[in-house]
């Protein structure tokens, strides 16, 4: 249950970040494509693999989680390059 809760927590907060960036894009942010790509990949690899691991117990899926975490972190770094309308 703890693994499921961890996956769910990261999924929730990063989904809020995706929503906030999308609202920003509607208001004129540019270069916001890369954080969204990294976060999407990260959510799939991190949360998705932990969800499957929690349900199945297959350790192969737990091994994919660090790659997802790296992708989530790269998304936050890519967010630094996002610029507003000038």
Steps between C-alpha positions, in 0.01 A plus 500: 500500500791735573637459148159580353473813716846620392411454132170676554658795683757564225233451236271756665758774553656467156157499339433830677831631360400389148167677542672820622741500205212444257319799651822696461525399135147630448618828655808528278781286639743372239744207501266306728505190281801331662385505863172347387678227303733415790216500752284279280782250459582523869144442610473199274831350612490596868138490606396250235773253587430534874127447443572182304756386758252558784238293321718222359808480724727465193828671596586588140247782521654638821835518318348744246397749768841676528493574126162660551631700793786625284254603233287686755809686623598587142152642454553736792838604360345555156243725665782746567524562125132593465452864412209734510372705211723797418 
